[in-house]
Amino acid sequence: MGVGGEKFQLGTVGALSLSVVSSVSIVICNKALMSSLGFNFATTLTSWHLLVTFCSLHVALWMKFFEHKPFDSRTVMGFGVLNGISIGLLNLSLGFNSVGFYQMTKLAIIPCTVILETLFFRKKFSRSIQLSLSVLLFGVGVATVTDLQLNAVGSILSLLAIITTCVAQIMTNTIQKKFKVSSTQLLYQSCPYQSLTLFLVGPFLDGFLTNQNVFAFDYTSQVVFFIVLSCFISVSVNFSTFLVIGKTSPVTYQVLGHLKTCLVLTFGYVLLHDPFSWRNILGILIAVVGMGLYSYFCTAETQQKNAEVSPQQGKESDSAPLMSDSLSKVENGGGVVDDEPLKVPMWSSKYSRA
């Protein structure tokens, strides 16, 4: 992104750090909004997040912080609607399933992404990477999964949520590379479609899940304050999500997401005095080991490939470590450098209630 001709550079480490800080902040904010103040309209709130994000980016465009680069409108519309649908399905999944089964749904996103990228993009994941991801998923599972109550409708919704989330996150990465657009440019153009999709279905979906009307809620000054604060934090969350996925990969983004889960559990215990057991502690420790192994193996493989391939033939890495100097390429006004894969998706309110 350029300001007055000067380049604003935010490398991979900066993008990852921004994603972690903003995501943990919005979870804490939304926990207060939903748990303490009773505002449980998650899907509608997410539509407001995206609307505020679009308005903020429009101001940034007017101030020439980035350049508008239109591209295939059908792709943008389909991508935006798919992202909105994936968020709605994740909310429905939580509404129809137990918290434990919902956590399993989130854990299934990584292996599903690996399978899709292997089948359709011919990406290869080494045994070391697969091992580190297995350790990570096992640790997060121990820390977060409790009851596993199954039902047909909930299982179908979870399956659809997993597929749409994986496809949306892979598209976030591939669109940026195919059309040579930056994360900011893609987010700016897709935000209206995502926001409109969720704004149309949000009140009905939230009403179905909570038996309450979002427009009849008692909007006290405290509720309004936390809604506004949540919306402003969401600008950073949405921006960093697209930035991280564009610079790394969908798998690395999901690994980062599980790091956020561990941090949220820890902060919840320290700041909010949430219940904490030996299972939580053991699971978090195992997950941290898995993340460390993932980052180490990705860095080692990236360095090995860089040594084998000449600079002129620069070969793209299949995986991206959580922190690696070799991947600290920067975003410019014309596009994002190839690096890593979000959705998730956007922030999904389920995290504030898990």
N, C-alpha and C positions, 0 to 999 in steps of 0.2 A: 504494500500500500504506500502511496506517496503523498506527502504533504509539501506543497510548494516545491516539488521536484526532488525532495529528499526522501529516501527510502526508509520506511519503518520496518525494522527487521525483528521478527519474533521467531526464534528457532524452535526446534522440537522440544527441548527441555522447558523453554518458556511456555509453550503451548500446553504441555502436560501439567505444569505447575498451575497455570491459570485454570485449567479444567478441574483439577483436584480442589483448589481453594474455593472456586465459585460453586462447585457442585455440593461440597460439604456445607457451605454457607446457606445455600438455598434449602437444603434438607432440614437444617436446624430451624430456619425461618418458617418453613412449611409445617414442621412438627408443631411449632407454637401456634400457627394459624389453624391447623386442623385438630390437633389433640386438645389444645387449651381453649380455643375460641369456637370450636365446633364448625368451622367452615370446611366442609368435606366435598366440595364441588371441584374435584381434581381435574376433570377434562375441560371444564369451562375455564378454570384458572390457567390451564396450559394454553388455551386459545388466546387469553389475554397476554400471556407471556410472549407469544409469537407476534401478536399485534404490536406490543411495545418494542420488541426487537426490530420489527420492520420499520417503525417510525424512527427509532434511533439510527438505524442504518441509512434511512432516507436523509436524515440530518447530516450524517457523516458524508454521504454522497454529495450533498449540497455544499459542504465545506471542503470537498475535493480530497477526502481522506482515501478514497478508492475510486476506480474508474468503472462506470457501468458498462458491462459487456453482454449484450443480449445474445442468446443462442436459441437452439431448437425449443420453441414454446411448448410443444407437445411433451417433450422430455421433462421440462421443468414442471409442467402441470401434473403429469403422472407421478413424478418424484414427490412433489409436495403433497398430493392427495394420499399417496402410499404412506408417507411419514405420519400424516394425520391419522390414517386408519390403524397403523401399528400402535400408536399411543392409545387410541381408543380400545383396541383389543387387549392391550396389556392391562388397562384399567378394568375391563370386563373380566379378564382372567383372575385378577385379584378378588373381584366381587363374587365370582362363582366358585372359587377354590379356597382352600385353607391357606394360611400364610406360608406354611411349610411347602405345599405344592407349588405355590407361586414362586418361592425361592428356587425350587427345582427348575421351574420354567426359565428363570433368568440364567441359571447355570447351564441350561441346555443350549443357550445361544452360541457359546463358543464352539462346541463340537459341531453344531449345525453350520456355522460360518465356515469352519475348516472343511467340512464335507462339500459345501457349495463351491468354495473357491477351488478345491481340488478337482471337482467334476467339471465345472464350467470355465475355469480360468487356468487350469493345468498348473496350479501352484503346488509346490512341494513343501511339506513340513517334515523336518528331520525327526528322528526318534527322540533326540534330546529335547526338541521343542515340544513334542507330544508328551514326553514324560513330565516336563515342567508344568505344562497346562493341566495334566492330570493331578499333580500335587496341589496346584492352586485350587482347582475345582473341588478336590476332596476337602481341603482346608476350609474353604468358604461354606461347603455343605455342612461340615461339622459345626461351624459357628452359627449358621443361620437356619438350617432346616430342622424343624421340630416334628410337627404332625404331618402326615401324608394322607389326607382324606381325598379319595378319588370319586369323581362323578363324570358321567358321559359328556354333558354340556361343557363343564369346566375343562375337561381334557381337550375337547375339540377347539375351544377358544384359546387354550394355551398353545396348542399346535399351530393355529393360525397366527397367534401373536409372535411365536418364535420365527416362523417363516417370513412374515412381513418385516419384522425387525431386522433379521439377517439381510434380506434383500435390500432394504432401505439403506442400511449401513454400507453394504458393498457398493450400491449405486452412488452414495455420497463420495466414495473414493474414485470410482471409475469415471463418473461424470466430470469431476475436476480434471482428470488426466486427459480424457477424450476430447473435451471442448476447450482445454487450456484456460480454465477459469479458476479464479482464486476461491478460497472458502468463503470469503466475504461476498463475492459476486454471486455465488450459488445460493448462499443463505438469503441474500437480499431478494433474489428473484423467486425463490420457492416459499418464503415466509407467508406471503398473502394466501397462497393455496392451502398451506398447512393450517394457518389460523382460521380461514373460512370453513374448512372441513370440520375442525374441532368446535368452532363457534356454532355451527348448525346442529351438530349431533350432541355437543356437550351438555346443554340443559336437559335434553331427554335422557341421555345416558346417566348423568348424575342423579336425575330425578328417579330413574329406575333403580339405581343402586342404593340411594339414601332415603327415598320416600320424602324428599324435601324439594322445594322450589327455589332455585338459585336466585330468582328475582324477588322472592318474598322473604329472603333472609334479612335478619336485623343487622344492618351494616353500621355498627358502632364506629367511633373514631379509631379505636384500637384495631378493629378488624380491617378498616380501610388502610391504616398505616402499614400493617403487615402485608396486605395485598400489594400495595404500591412498592414496598421494599422487595417483596418476592419478584415482582415484575422487573424491577431494575436489575436485580441480581441475575435474572434469567437472561438478560442481554449478554452477559459475560458467559453464562452457561452455554447458550446456543452458539455463540461465536466460537468458543473454545472447542465445542463438540465437532463442528465442521472443520475447524483448523487441525485438530488432532487426527481426525479420520483422513483428511487430505494429506497430512504429512507422514502418517504412519500406515496403519492398516486396520480393518475392522476387528481383527483378533486382538491386536494390541490395545485398541480402544476398550474392548470388553475386559481385558486384563486390568486396565486402569479403572474401569468401573467397579471391579471387585475390590480394588485397593480402596476406593471411596467407601464401599460398604463396610470394610474393616474399620476405617477411620470414623465413620458415622456411629458404629457400635461402640467404639472407644470413647468418642466425645459424648455420646448419649449417656454412658456410664459416669464419666467424669463431671459433665456439666449438668445433665438432667437427672442423674441418679437412677437411670434405667436399670432393671434387673440384669445381673451379669453372673454367669456361672463358669465353672471350669471348662465346660464345652466351648463357650465363647472364646475364652483365652487360648485354649489348645488349637481351636480352629483358626483363629487369627494368626497364631504363630506359624502353623503349617502353611497357611495361605501366603504369608510373607516370604517363607522359604521358596514356595513355588514361584512367586513374582521375581525373587532374586535370581533363581535358576533361569527363568524365562529371559530376563534382561541379559544375563551373562551369556547364555547360548546364542541369543540373537546378535549380540555384539561380536562374539567370536566368529560367527558365521559371516557377518557383514565384513569384518576385517579380512577373513580368508578370501571372500569373493573379490574384495577390492585388490587384494594382492595378486589374484589370478587373472583379473581382467584389466586391460590397459585403460588409462583415463579416457581415451578417445572412444572406447567401446562401452564405457560405463554401463554396467549391468544393474538392473533394479533388483533389490533384495526382496525375497518373498515374505520376510517377517521384519518387524521393526522393534528394537528394544525399547524399554521404557525410558532409558536415558543413555544416549550414545552421541559422542561428539561427531562421529562420522556421519550422523544423520541430521546434524543441525543445519540443514539447508533452510533458506528463508523464503517467505512469500513475497511476491512482487505484484505490481499492478496488473500484470498480464496473466498470472496464473500461479498455482501452487506447485511446488516441487514434489515429485513423487516420494511418498514416504509411508504413511499408514492409513487405516480405515476410519459408530455412534450410536444409533439410538436411542441405538437406540435411539439410539434415538435421542431425541430431545429428552430433557428431564421429564421423568414420568412420576406422577404423584405417588405411585406405589412405594417409592423408596422412602417417603416420609412416613409411611404407615407400616413398613415391614418390621 
